[in-house]
Amino acid sequence: MALNLSLRLSLAHLAYALLIFLYCSSSSSSSSAVDLLQGSTNPRRPMILPLYLSSSKTTSSSSDDRVVADHNRRQLRNSPPPPNARMRLYDDLLANGYYTTRLWIGTPPQEFALIVDTGSTVTYVPCSNCGHCGKHQDPRFQPELSSTYQPMKCSVSCNCDSNDAQCTYERRYAEMSSSSGVLGDDVLSFGNESQLVPQRAVFGCEIKETGDLYTQRADGIMGLGRGRLSVMDQLVDKGVISDSFSLCYGGMDVGGGAMILGGISSPPDMAFTHSDPYRSPYYNIDLKEILVAGKKLKLKPSVFDGRHGTVLDSGTTYAYLPKEAFLAFKSAVMKETRSLKQIHGPDPNFNDICFSGAGREVSKLLEVFPQVDMVFNSGKKLSLSPENYLFRHTKVSGAYCLGIFQNGDDATTLLGGIVVRNTLVTYDRENDKIGFWKTNCSELWKSLHYIDPSTPSPLPPKSQSTNVSIPPTVASGGLPHAPAPAPDGLLHAVFPGEFQIGLITFDMSLSINNSYMKPNITELTEFIAQELDVKASQVHLLSFNYKSNVSLFKWAIFPDESADYISNTTAMSIIQRLRGHHMRLPKKFGSYQLVELNVKPPVKPTWWKQNYWAVAVGALVTLVLGLSIFGALLIWRSRHTESSSYEPVNAAVPEQELQPLQTSTGLDGL
């Protein structure tokens, strides 16, 4: 009987592999939903899935693993809720093009900033021996420094390197970027806010990356898609978390957010829709119709069901609709915004649809832009505020552009991160459904009542003093022995309430080995801007003292020219890199030490600073007008004087007495 069971499992495994192989051959999908951006006229790259017909021994082993995984899943259903991994998100969707989280790999832990991507199935970081990897946020992973690292030995169930020694992986993306390397097994740590203890998992160690993966600042990708190498699948198969995860992206100008690996208690008013895992390898939803300002677009429901259907992808920035749906959506939005002036987009290479005159306050955008509702087949709906379909114009203040575009000739509806800003999205994979709940993602823990008793209580509301001094840290050298505290905890403690950051100043000392060499200030400024991930124009040198081989600098980080303050996400990242001594300057600048770090709120401009342009223009107009009037008066007087000073020749002139006649009393007496 055991033999028959093993045979049935082997045949089932073979049929399953053949089915996936035929599906991949027919669909020609790539390993990331970013490929959906390519229209049907563009060449598409195939999905790379290393499927092999296993021997009976391997098949039996694989089947046993699957039986164990299914047993673990059943145990989860019948036991108390397992712990979950609470992880913070960093960066900004539109400023960086992605959100990242912090993951620690190895023993002792090595920290990495990874892009959260529901369209990818592999987690990978640059390896120390990478022959073609770009400069990223953190140092490359060094397997030789991890006492728990194990290479994945070559077998018939994986692709192997040229020496047939280690399993390999390869992922290619439609924008012509790619990642390839070897597979290893090590301990993953999820941060000090996670209830989940460190777990072993398989990940990719890159030996080559190209395209955007080479140039991006983030270290790598954390794959949350469906697949054996996905972090989610590995943790669920171990039985340490339930088969669900949630993402919550911060709103416009806020960035950051939260991620939860594992199940949570869903809010009662969360709107769920069915997600069919057999429809496509991506996370899809049943979108039925779209309403703009309460008016239904004249579209058939089938328009959102083409090709892969409606796909939700956290690794995509904007949203892309089929041609018919996009034209209807654009027309409806433009009809509701006739009071605004339509202007050109910030980039002349793109025909963006932009509007000016809406003001800078995000909370007031709904007064001039319509609400958009996405209705699911279940009858539930997801309401989109303007921040869910608009992005700021980078060159015109108070102007916004549509963040929803036409998906070329592709019939797929692709919903990127912009659509779910300030929305908790739960991917309930166990029950094949996805839920949406509007909330303030920066306050997610409070909204879900997930305050950890061990977490320090928040500080009281902002006091009179707003100049905050943060204790510096000195580089200790070597790798940390435990994951560093989440930097957002520092930010919440230092900036209680709705604190806005207008200026970050820090003092640093440089110790230069060559006493005859003084640092190049311009070059140093550019390196600091690059390491802090800001523009060079935002970094200003306030003071500089040089003595012997030690230089003391006082720097200031100002908001971008298009902003009035530094976003909390950017400030949090800057503070973390400074306090954690994560800036890596060229050796010629020597070693540095952070002396002092201060954060200040935006300086409220005086009436004169707020209106000096209007005053200047008014004064100029008054001056020009006054000079014009004065000039006209001079000309008029000049002409009038000329006309009254000269008379025509032979003109009649009345006789005048030169001297008046005088009467004499003596003559009267004669």
ZINORHU-V459952 format. One record per helix or strand of 2 or more residues. SS is the DSSP state (H for helix, E for strand). FROM is the first residue (numbers start at 0). LEN is the number of residues. Records with the same first field share a line. If there is no record, write none. Layout:
SS = FROM-LEN, FROM-LEN
This chain:
H = 1-26, 32-5, 55-22, 92-4, 142-3, 211-4, 230-8, 300-5, 322-14, 361-6, 385-3, 416-4, 440-7, 486-8, 520-12, 535-3, 567-12, 586-3, 606-39, 664-4
E = 84-6, 99-6, 109-8, 123-4, 149-2, 158-2, 165-7, 177-12, 198-12, 219-4, 243-6, 256-5, 270-4, 283-2, 286-6, 294-2, 309-3, 318-3, 340-3, 353-3, 371-5, 380-4, 389-3, 399-3, 403-3, 412-3, 422-6, 432-6, 467-3, 502-9, 538-9, 549-9, 590-10
